[in-house]
């Protein structure tokens, strides 16, 4: 059996996530493609595909239970994180994956094609220039500079009434939260448990006031 699949199964077994056979195959396929493309395109600093399973795949998947709504955008998605794992986990929701670098978007489009992921749209654009056309239920970011930058640059992306910002962070950035603009507030903070990952992980959920 594929060592990546054995490792993935072992990691998932340490969570409460429900992951089908097809989803597991797609997640392994994504890591294999990321590893292959990484050699030429330098998409991630993580070189070992077994490490990618922990640091990229599970680190993204654990956010899945906290997604409410149907339309999501992953800003500064890089090679598709957390968007691709979350799209695989949530085939009933739609995801826009946004990045300004062409090589990353080309990679994501190839992933969508090869793994037959039907609920992802890859868009090359700077976030502040992207027209959300009605807004999103959730604006995701994993490797964004800071939460304050995220909400300032992405303020136009959530649905006006109910959209939220979902920031994946390591240590809880109290200094960033203290500098949030007046119109934005923290509605929840979730401590995330990622199997075999050293260090803390948090999901910070923010919304517009009023």
WONORKA-V676768 format. One record per backbone hydrogen bond with DSSP energy under -0.5 kcal/mol. NH is the residue of the N-H (numbers start at 1). CO is the residue of the C=O. Records with the same first field share a line. If there is no record, write none. Layout:
NH->CO ; CO
//
This chain:
6->2
7->3
8->4
9->5
10->6
11->7
12->8
13->9
14->11
15->12
19->17
24->20
25->21
26->22
27->23
28->24
29->25
30->26
31->27
32->28
33->29
34->30
35->31
36->32
37->33
38->34
39->35 ; 36
40->37
41->37
42->38
47->45
49->47
51->48
52->48
53->49
54->50
55->51
56->52
57->52
58->53
59->54
60->56
61->57
62->58
63->60
64->61
66->63
67->64
68->66
72->70 ; 94
73->138
74->96
75->73 ; 140
76->98
77->74 ; 98
80->77
81->77
84->80
85->80
86->82
87->83
88->84
89->85
90->86
93->90
94->70
95->119
96->72
97->95 ; 121
98->74 ; 96
99->123
102->100
105->101
106->102
107->103
108->104
109->105
110->106
111->107
112->108
113->109
114->110
115->111
116->112 ; 113
117->112
118->116
121->95
123->97
125->99 ; 123
129->126
130->126 ; 127
132->130
136->157
137->71
138->71
139->164
140->73 ; 138
141->166
150->146
151->147
152->148
153->149
154->150
155->152
157->154
158->154
159->136
163->159
164->137
165->206
166->139
167->165 ; 204
168->141 ; 166
169->167 ; 202
174->172
177->173
178->174
179->175 ; 176
180->177
184->181
185->207
187->205
188->205
190->203
192->190 ; 201
194->192
195->193
197->194
198->196
201->192
202->169
203->190
204->167 ; 202
205->188 ; 203
206->165 ; 204
207->185
208->163
209->183
//
